[in-house]
Every structure is written in structure tokens, then in C-alpha cells.
Amino acid sequence: MNHADLQLDWLRAFVTVVDSGSLSAAAPLLHRSQSAVSMQLKKLEDAVGRPVLLRGPRHLEITPVGGELLGYARRLLALHGETLEALHGPVLSGQVKLGVPDDYAATYLTPVLRSYASRHAGVEIELLCEQSTALIPKVQRGEIDIALVSRDKPSRGTLLFHEPLVWVGAAAFEAWRRDPLPLAVYEPASLARRFTMAALHAQRRSHRLVYNSSSLAGQLAAVESGLAVAVLTRCSVPAHLPILGERHGLPPLSHMEVAVYRSQASRGLPAVDALFEQMVQTLNRQGL
């Protein structure tokens, strides 16, 4: 029996869709349209002879054949990266200190680190998860090399994309109906908190602060318990929590400017240079 070859582009599309959770999320990471990614998956499934993903209206589910293929696909892509590195560039080593807020880590950092690790297995990454208000000063002092942050001014780092802010609340409690509106907020220096307060003042909506936490887990606990509503980055909202808006009597919100920001001391360090380039290549959506 003749079997069609499995092309690397098809495997890369498959792995990226699995890692990002959807075709729409994978498309910008692959620098292709959603329809082009869908076509690559179809070609892969034609070559395999069976479906590797079940595409439902709201989510993707990997099939048993897809699960078996996934491990081989990762190994092939990793070996391809090692081959390119061996042929075209030196093997990198050392340590990179990387910072990222909790709400950006899973959605945005995961595809970056997978690609980076497949090419530069000799580099150790030390990860620090804190809010941007804590990460920015640490980058400035050289305590960490590079960070993904919500920038506080236009000159801060290299802009990658805009992340919407959204209202969230637990449907079972409908805290958004209360007057004054009960709020869970981040620390006082937080941009999300400042944008939330500005939006409520512009609407002249009465409110009170009932919960204060610098962690995403703390914000979610307050919302899920019915204690308050909160403003979160859209990427961090769990699927079971409804996103609220003007139909719930809540004002429109601004967005975060997400940037990659690196220390002066790290400039010229090959391992940091490579991670910076990987973050820009994977996450830059300006002009898309």
C-alpha cells in the first residue's frame, strides 16, 4: 500500500491548532489565513486516512489517531529545528530570566516557549509570573532579561498586539445588577484597575470595591463566588464565565497594549536575542 508523505507544514499546522485550541487562534501564529490552516489540516487527514481533529461549533477535540500522531509530529518538528540550527547557527546555551503576567502565560507564552525550546534545547529558562506593574521595574533594574507586559507608556518595549479588557461575572449570582456595583480589582497601580475606574466614572455608575488581589486566581475566586464582577483580559476568561457588556448596564472598556520589553544588560546576549525574535515572530499582530 502506498502512503502519502506527511509534510512539515501540515504537521506544524496540526500541532499549533492543538496547542492554541482553535483554528482562529492558530492562524496568526502560523502567519496564514484561517482557511489556509483548515486546508492544511484537511491535507494531513487525507494523507493519514482518518480525522485527527473533530471540529465542533465551540471547540476542537483530538481523535485517538490525532493523539497518536501528535507525539510524532512534535518530535519531527523538534528534529527539524535542531537540523536547521546545526546547519545555520551555533547551539545556544545559558539562562534567560523571563517574566510574564499570569493572564498572558497560558495563551501567549506557551506557543513561544514550545517553538523556542524546540530550537534551543540548551537554554534554561527561569520564569517569573507577576503583574506588569512588578515586571517592568525588574526589567529596568536588570533583574530579569525580558518580559511580556501590558505597557504603561508608548515607548515601553516593542508593541506586539492589543488585548481587549472585558467585564466578567458569574451568571448564577448576577452581581452586575447590584447597586452600587461590587468590584474585584487588581492593585492600585494596575492599568486594568485604572481603565475600570475611568469607564465607571464616565458612565457615572455607582460602585464599591469589595475585593482586592494582584493575582488572576484571586480575581476569578471573587467572581465565581458571586462576590463581585471584575475586569480581566479577554484571553484569561475561563469558558464557563460569561463576558458582560453594555446589555448588562456596564460601560465599554479600553484595551491593553501588549509589548515585549527587555533589559539593557541583556542586549547582545544570543539566548535573549533569540527569545526576543521568537516572541516577535510568534506574537506580533500589528498590521494583520
C-alpha positions as CSV (number, residue, x, y, z in Angstrom):
1,M,0.0,0.0,0.0
2,N,1.3,3.5,-0.9
3,H,1.1,6.1,1.8
4,A,1.4,9.9,1.2
5,D,4.3,11.7,2.9
6,L,3.4,13.9,5.9
7,Q,4.6,17.4,5.1
8,L,6.1,19.5,7.9
9,D,3.7,22.4,7.1
10,W,0.8,20.1,7.7
11,L,2.2,18.8,11.0
12,R,3.1,22.3,12.1
13,A,-0.4,23.5,11.5
14,F,-1.8,20.4,13.4
15,V,0.4,21.0,16.4
16,T,-0.3,24.7,16.5
17,V,-4.0,24.2,16.3
18,V,-3.9,21.7,19.2
19,D,-1.7,24.0,21.3
20,S,-3.7,27.2,20.7
21,G,-7.1,25.5,20.9
22,S,-8.7,26.7,17.7
23,L,-8.1,27.5,14.0
24,S,-8.7,31.2,14.6
25,A,-6.0,31.3,17.3
26,A,-3.6,29.2,15.3
27,A,-3.8,31.2,12.1
28,P,-1.9,34.3,13.2
29,L,0.8,32.1,14.9
30,L,1.3,30.4,11.5
31,H,1.1,33.6,9.6
32,R,-1.7,32.1,7.4
33,S,-5.4,32.7,7.0
34,Q,-7.8,30.5,8.9
35,S,-9.0,28.9,5.6
36,A,-5.4,28.1,4.7
37,V,-4.8,26.4,8.1
38,S,-8.0,24.4,7.6
39,M,-6.8,23.3,4.2
40,Q,-3.5,22.1,5.6
41,L,-5.4,20.0,8.2
42,K,-7.6,18.5,5.5
43,K,-4.5,17.5,3.5
44,L,-3.0,16.0,6.6
45,E,-6.2,14.0,7.3
46,D,-6.3,12.9,3.7
47,A,-2.7,11.6,4.0
48,V,-3.4,9.9,7.3
49,G,-6.7,8.5,6.0
50,R,-8.6,9.3,9.2
51,P,-9.7,12.5,11.0
52,V,-7.1,13.9,13.5
53,L,-9.4,16.6,14.9
54,L,-13.1,16.9,15.4
55,R,-14.2,20.4,14.8
56,G,-17.3,21.4,16.9
57,P,-19.0,24.8,16.9
58,R,-17.2,25.9,20.0
59,H,-14.1,23.7,20.5
60,L,-11.8,21.2,18.9
61,E,-11.4,17.6,20.1
62,I,-8.4,15.5,19.2
63,T,-9.2,12.0,17.9
64,P,-7.4,8.8,19.1
65,V,-5.4,8.8,15.8
66,G,-4.6,12.5,16.3
67,G,-3.4,11.8,19.8
68,E,-1.1,9.1,18.5
69,L,0.2,11.4,15.7
70,L,0.8,14.4,18.0
71,G,3.8,13.0,19.7
72,Y,5.4,12.0,16.4
73,A,4.6,15.4,15.0
74,R,6.3,17.2,17.9
75,R,9.4,15.1,17.6
76,L,9.7,15.6,13.8
77,L,9.3,19.4,14.2
78,A,11.9,19.5,17.0
79,L,14.3,17.4,14.9
80,H,13.8,19.8,12.0
81,G,14.6,22.7,14.2
82,E,17.7,21.1,15.6
83,T,18.8,20.3,12.0
84,L,18.4,23.9,10.9
85,E,20.2,25.1,14.0
86,A,23.1,22.7,13.3
87,L,23.4,23.8,9.7
88,H,22.8,27.5,10.1
89,G,23.7,28.7,13.5
90,P,25.6,28.0,16.8
91,V,24.0,26.0,19.6
92,L,22.8,28.4,22.2
93,S,23.2,27.8,26.0
94,G,22.9,29.7,29.2
95,Q,19.9,31.0,31.1
96,V,17.2,33.5,30.3
97,K,15.1,35.1,33.0
98,L,11.7,35.7,31.6
99,G,8.7,37.5,33.1
100,V,5.0,37.2,32.2
101,P,1.7,38.1,33.9
102,D,-0.5,35.1,34.9
103,D,-3.2,36.1,32.4
104,Y,-0.9,36.0,29.4
105,A,1.1,32.9,30.3
106,A,-1.0,30.1,29.0
107,T,-2.4,31.7,25.9
108,Y,0.5,33.6,24.6
109,L,3.7,32.2,26.2
110,T,3.0,28.6,25.6
111,P,3.4,28.7,21.8
112,V,6.5,30.9,22.1
113,L,8.3,28.5,24.6
114,R,7.4,25.4,22.5
115,S,9.0,26.9,19.4
116,Y,12.0,28.3,21.3
117,A,12.7,25.1,23.2
118,S,12.5,23.0,20.0
119,R,15.3,25.1,18.6
120,H,17.4,26.0,21.6
121,A,17.2,23.0,24.0
122,G,20.4,24.0,25.7
123,V,19.0,27.2,27.1
124,E,17.5,27.2,30.6
125,I,14.5,29.5,31.1
126,E,13.7,30.9,34.5
127,L,10.1,32.0,34.5
128,L,8.6,34.7,36.8
129,C,4.8,35.2,36.8
130,E,3.8,38.6,38.2
131,Q,1.8,41.6,37.2
132,S,3.2,44.0,34.6
133,T,3.5,46.7,37.3
134,A,6.0,44.4,39.1
135,L,7.8,43.1,36.0
136,I,8.6,46.5,34.3
137,P,10.8,47.8,37.2
138,K,12.6,44.4,37.4
139,V,13.4,44.6,33.7
140,Q,14.6,48.2,34.2
141,R,16.9,47.1,37.1
142,G,18.2,44.1,35.1
143,E,16.8,41.6,37.5
144,I,15.1,39.8,34.6
145,D,16.1,39.8,31.0
146,I,12.9,40.0,29.1
147,A,9.2,40.2,29.8
148,L,5.8,40.2,28.1
149,V,3.9,43.1,29.6
150,S,1.0,45.4,29.3
151,R,2.9,48.6,28.6
152,D,2.3,51.7,30.7
153,K,3.5,54.2,28.0
154,P,4.0,54.1,24.2
155,S,7.8,54.0,24.4
156,R,7.8,50.8,26.6
157,G,9.3,47.9,24.6
158,T,8.1,46.6,21.2
159,L,4.3,46.6,20.7
160,L,3.0,43.1,19.7
161,F,-0.8,43.3,19.8
162,H,-3.8,44.8,21.6
163,E,-5.6,42.7,24.2
164,P,-9.2,43.6,25.0
165,L,-10.4,44.1,28.5
166,V,-13.8,42.6,29.3
167,W,-16.3,42.5,32.2
168,V,-16.9,39.1,33.8
169,G,-19.4,37.9,36.3
170,A,-21.0,34.6,37.5
171,A,-24.3,34.0,35.9
172,A,-25.7,32.3,39.0
173,F,-25.3,35.5,41.1
174,E,-25.8,38.4,38.6
175,A,-23.6,40.7,40.7
176,W,-23.8,43.3,37.9
177,R,-27.4,44.0,38.9
178,R,-26.4,45.3,42.4
179,D,-26.2,48.9,43.2
180,P,-23.6,50.0,44.0
181,L,-21.8,47.7,41.7
182,P,-19.4,45.3,43.7
183,L,-16.0,45.2,42.1
184,A,-12.9,42.9,42.4
185,V,-9.8,44.9,41.4
186,Y,-6.1,44.5,40.9
187,E,-3.5,46.5,42.8
188,P,-3.8,50.3,42.7
189,A,-1.0,50.7,40.1
190,S,-2.7,48.2,37.7
191,L,-3.7,49.5,34.3
192,A,-6.8,47.3,34.3
193,R,-7.9,48.9,37.5
194,R,-7.3,52.4,36.2
195,F,-9.2,51.7,33.0
196,T,-12.1,50.1,35.0
197,M,-12.4,53.2,37.3
198,A,-12.3,55.6,34.3
199,A,-15.0,53.7,32.5
200,L,-17.3,53.7,35.6
201,H,-16.7,57.4,36.3
202,A,-17.5,58.2,32.7
203,Q,-20.8,56.3,33.0
204,R,-21.5,57.8,36.4
205,R,-22.1,54.3,37.7
206,S,-22.0,53.9,41.5
207,H,-19.7,51.2,42.6
208,R,-17.7,49.9,45.6
209,L,-14.5,47.9,45.9
210,V,-15.2,44.7,47.8
211,Y,-12.1,42.6,46.8
212,N,-8.5,43.4,46.0
213,S,-6.0,40.9,44.7
214,S,-2.9,41.1,42.5
215,S,-3.4,37.6,41.2
216,L,-5.6,36.3,38.4
217,A,-6.6,33.3,40.6
218,G,-7.8,35.8,43.3
219,Q,-9.9,37.7,40.8
220,L,-11.5,34.6,39.5
221,A,-12.3,33.4,43.0
222,A,-14.1,36.6,43.8
223,V,-16.2,36.4,40.5
224,E,-17.0,32.7,40.8
225,S,-18.2,33.1,44.4
226,G,-20.6,35.8,43.4
227,L,-18.8,38.4,45.5
228,A,-18.2,40.8,42.6
229,V,-17.7,41.5,39.0
230,A,-14.2,42.0,37.6
231,V,-12.4,43.4,34.5
232,L,-10.0,40.8,33.0
233,T,-8.0,40.4,29.8
234,R,-10.2,38.5,27.4
235,C,-7.6,35.8,26.9
236,S,-7.8,34.9,30.6
237,V,-11.5,34.4,30.9
238,P,-12.5,30.8,31.6
239,A,-15.0,29.3,29.1
240,H,-17.7,28.9,31.9
241,L,-17.8,32.6,32.8
242,P,-19.9,34.9,30.7
243,I,-18.4,38.0,29.3
244,L,-20.6,41.0,30.2
245,G,-21.2,44.3,28.4
246,E,-23.5,47.2,27.7
247,R,-26.6,44.9,27.7
248,H,-25.8,44.3,31.4
249,G,-25.5,48.0,32.1
250,L,-21.7,48.1,32.1
251,P,-19.6,50.7,30.2
252,P,-17.3,49.9,27.3
253,L,-13.6,49.3,28.2
254,S,-10.3,50.1,26.7
255,H,-7.6,47.6,25.7
256,M,-4.1,46.7,26.8
257,E,-1.1,47.3,24.6
258,V,0.9,44.1,25.0
259,A,4.7,44.5,24.4
260,V,7.9,42.6,24.7
261,Y,10.3,44.5,27.0
262,R,13.9,43.6,27.6
263,S,16.7,44.9,29.8
264,Q,19.6,47.0,28.5
265,A,22.0,44.5,30.1
266,S,20.6,41.6,28.0
267,R,21.2,43.3,24.7
268,G,23.6,41.3,22.6
269,L,23.2,38.1,24.6
270,P,22.4,35.4,22.0
271,A,19.9,33.4,24.0
272,V,17.9,36.5,24.9
273,D,18.2,37.8,21.3
274,A,16.7,34.5,20.1
275,L,13.9,34.6,22.6
276,F,13.1,38.2,21.7
277,E,13.0,37.3,18.0
278,Q,10.8,34.3,18.7
279,M,8.3,36.4,20.7
280,V,8.1,39.0,18.0
281,Q,7.7,36.3,15.2
282,T,5.0,34.4,17.1
283,L,3.0,37.2,18.7
284,N,3.3,40.3,16.5
285,R,-0.1,41.1,15.1
286,Q,0.5,44.7,14.1
287,G,-0.8,45.2,10.6
288,L,-2.6,41.8,10.4
